[in-house]
């Protein structure tokens, strides 16, 4: 009788683990349809507003369960030198690990390229969602990546602390 109970517990635990794994890695993600003109936007020095850049081969995923789950990959013919002169940099870019099956986005490789200076990160859009910035990184060969990253306002406010003086007032849905 004890073996049957232990076996039932083990089967239940394995099923729950498999379900949890599936939900974290596959269930909530869905493809993002490319619009063709403004899928990749970067904030310019001139206007301090995001503007579309030249790109092709756009692939992206997102999930409704968290604003931090957005990942995209693309290719641009624009050089890093030209982009550095035109677009606002993002000095503390840290790509978040995405699901392994979205193989064009390797957060570890992107992070290493950012650390060595091979890749350059730009501000896609500040406060894309309150406290969360859209970040764009580009390699010398034109491969590019986009992800959402919590900014310092989001880190404080989402922890339940008061809004810092240099941050805009959050919407009521965030409070």
Beta strands, then each sheet from edge to edge (+ up, - down):
strand 1: 29-31
strand 2: 41-43
strand 3: 50-52
strand 4: 56-63
strand 5: 71-75
strand 6: 120-129
strand 7: 132-138
strand 8: 143-150
sheet 1: 1+ 4- 5+ 8- 7+ 6-
sheet 2: 2+ 3-
end
